[in-house]
Amino acid sequence: MDIKSTIDVRAIPGPQRHPLIFDRFANLATGEAFDLINSHDPKHLRQEFERDHPGRFVWDYLESGPETWRVRIGKRSTTDLPRVLCDAYALARADSTLDAGGAVWKLDLAGRHLDANLIRLLPEGRIESHLGPDLDVLLFVVAGAGELITHLETMLLQPGHIAWLPRRSERSLRAGPDGLTYLTVHPRRPALGIAPIATE
């Protein structure tokens, strides 16, 4: 690995450390690395790397305390690597015995461009009629059955069905007697920002 720099985060406020480190990692070329100096074992940082960049990074302890920890962090690949995130069918089976509905799984990787959620509606449960967000959504039925209801028609939903929910379309969902578990996927919503106040 070609060592490009050293980051000593001991004097940097805690909330600023991880964003700084991930920004430095993002700007590395493949085969480059930087050394991180910290006052404790940065194991939580490593967990974040494992969650968001598995297989893409190198993590080598150069010094392991007790007062100073030095870790070499390198980049092995230009992009994040494809991987399996979950088994939706296994989650649906495991969750079918619970008395609670709601999100069973969600995509929570940092830097993602998609949002995805595995949702379970209880038997005969319903999501009331509403206007969808300003983005298209794909809905994939994993288990159970139910109905997709628009202001013009009602469509049966069964395992394996893929439904397109166009942006701003009016719809509701109703689960059948065995409940309804489905995966939704859509572009990630932009992060909320604080706009400056206009002055005259």
Summary of the structure (lengths in Angstrom):
residues: 200
radius of gyration: 22.6
end to end distance: 54.8
largest distance: 68.1
contacts: 519
relative contact order: 0.14
helix: 16%
strand: 44%
